[in-house]
Amino acid sequence: MIEVNELSKRYGSTLAVDSLTFTVTPGVVTGFLGPNGSGKSTTMRMLVGLDAPTAGTVKVGGRLPHEHEVPLCQVGALLEAGAAHPGRSAFDHLHALAVTNGIGRRRVNEVLALSGLAEVAHRRSGGFSLGMGQRLGIAAALLGDPATVVLDEPVNGLDPEGILWIRDLLDRLAAEGRTVFVSSHLMREMAQIAQHVIVIGKGRLMADLPVAEFTGALSGRRVTVRSPQAAALRELLLGPDVTITTVSRTELDVEGLTSEHIGDVAAARGIPVHQLTTSQASLEEAFMKLTREAVEYRAPEFARGEA
Ligand SMILES: Nc1ncnc2c1ncn2[C@@H]1O[C@H](COP(=O)(O)OP(=O)(O)OP(=O)(O)O)[C@@H](O)[C@H]1O
């Protein structure tokens, strides 16, 4: 469990994190979304105690960062790819980390296998691709078998196969009852890996809800209807809060009604329907809409600040 309470971080005149409050619960993969520069990395650094908050608190497993005796065993983090010494092999890098944290050699081999690096374990990590570097970072995060896993942009540099791999891995970690918190500015990837999202814009909390609700609530549903009697059906469907666009003589785009309702109305009047599809806006569209609103909302404040 991660509990963030009224958390703020200021760097000079930049308020990177602005009174954030949220909880990340165990058992599901929680995505941390926001455009570049919105404060995700700063928040994650404070989570693991690498940066001190200007105000507010963050607790992992009920404790403040400095209260963890062996931090690696409470919270495993991937914060910066390529943190390994390039001359060291993956095995040596992980082994050194293990030794300094009182973790056995067996666990090193386990995380190497888990991250798909067993075969290249003794190669210099300097020759690793970006994706392999990410895998090594994830292996290091899991080394202490932590109850909480925090990964900053783990899909960066991963190919589609790598993204599938990370999705499976995160699902497994969550199913084991761990708290899994993963940041990304890439909506599509996040839609594939998270079940819940926390969205920030300019350091502020914008949304905290299940992925499906996030897309549904923000975008509204649009139903595409194809019928040889589209014009007649259109007349029957019109009403308050219903927007109907006539795409062609046989096709309508309907906003504000469910496909069930449209199908029932057509059936009741004996109007043939050849297609009835609900298109849910992609997470990306929903995200752009949300963060655009965040920027607009913040604009007057910036103007005041500069005056
Ligand atoms: N050490 C620092 N000193 C000064 N400003 C900083 C520092 N770290 C972050 N910032 C600023 O704080 C804001 C938030 O940055 P942060 O890296 O947390 O965002 P992010 O959402 O992780 O972005 P990205 O996706 O690009 O990593 C930015 O305006 C950034 O320039």
The ligand as a Tripos MOL2 file, in Angstrom:
@<TRIPOS>MOLECULE
LIG
   31    33     1     0     0
SMALL
NO_CHARGES

@<TRIPOS>ATOM
      1 N1         16.2050   18.1850   -9.7120 N.pl3     1 LIG1
      2 C1         15.4000   19.0830  -10.2750 C.ar      1 LIG1
      3 N2         15.7050   20.3920  -10.2510 N.ar      1 LIG1
      4 C2         14.8870   21.3090  -10.7970 C.ar      1 LIG1
      5 N3         13.7320   21.0290  -11.4310 N.ar      1 LIG1
      6 C3         13.3620   19.7450  -11.4990 C.ar      1 LIG1
      7 C4         14.1780   18.7030  -10.9330 C.ar      1 LIG1
      8 N4         13.5450   17.5280  -11.1500 N.ar      1 LIG1
      9 C5         12.4050   17.8030  -11.8310 C.ar      1 LIG1
     10 N5         12.2990   19.1290  -12.0390 N.ar      1 LIG1
     11 C6         11.1780   19.8150  -12.7010 C.3       1 LIG1
     12 O1          9.9800   19.3730  -12.1040 O.3       1 LIG1
     13 C7          8.9580   19.1630  -13.0710 C.3       1 LIG1
     14 C8          8.4700   17.7360  -13.0020 C.3       1 LIG1
     15 O2          9.4890   16.8580  -13.5080 O.3       1 LIG1
     16 P1          9.3920   15.2800  -13.4710 P.3       1 LIG1
     17 O3         10.6600   14.7410  -14.0380 O.co2     1 LIG1
     18 O4          8.9880   14.8280  -12.1320 O.co2     1 LIG1
     19 O5          8.1940   15.0080  -14.4790 O.3       1 LIG1
     20 P2          7.7780   13.6510  -15.1980 P.3       1 LIG1
     21 O6          6.2900   13.6580  -15.2110 O.co2     1 LIG1
     22 O7          8.4610   12.5150  -14.5830 O.co2     1 LIG1
     23 O8          8.2960   13.8680  -16.6630 O.3       1 LIG1
     24 P3          9.0030   12.8210  -17.6750 P.3       1 LIG1
     25 O9          7.8880   11.9800  -18.2000 O.co2     1 LIG1
     26 O10         9.5700   13.7360  -18.7090 O.co2     1 LIG1
     27 O11        10.0340   12.0900  -16.8670 O.co2     1 LIG1
     28 C9          9.5650   19.5730  -14.3950 C.3       1 LIG1
     29 O12         9.2090   20.9100  -14.6580 O.3       1 LIG1
     30 C10        11.0520   19.4360  -14.1580 C.3       1 LIG1
     31 O13        11.7630   20.3030  -14.9960 O.3       1 LIG1
@<TRIPOS>BOND
     1     1     2 1
     2     2     3 ar
     3     2     7 ar
     4     3     4 ar
     5     4     5 ar
     6     5     6 ar
     7     6     7 ar
     8     6    10 ar
     9     7     8 ar
    10     8     9 ar
    11     9    10 ar
    12    10    11 1
    13    11    12 1
    14    11    30 1
    15    12    13 1
    16    13    14 1
    17    13    28 1
    18    14    15 1
    19    15    16 1
    20    16    17 2
    21    16    18 1
    22    16    19 1
    23    19    20 1
    24    20    21 2
    25    20    22 1
    26    20    23 1
    27    23    24 1
    28    24    25 2
    29    24    26 1
    30    24    27 1
    31    28    29 1
    32    28    30 1
    33    30    31 1
@<TRIPOS>SUBSTRUCTURE
     1 LIG1         1 GROUP 0 **** ****
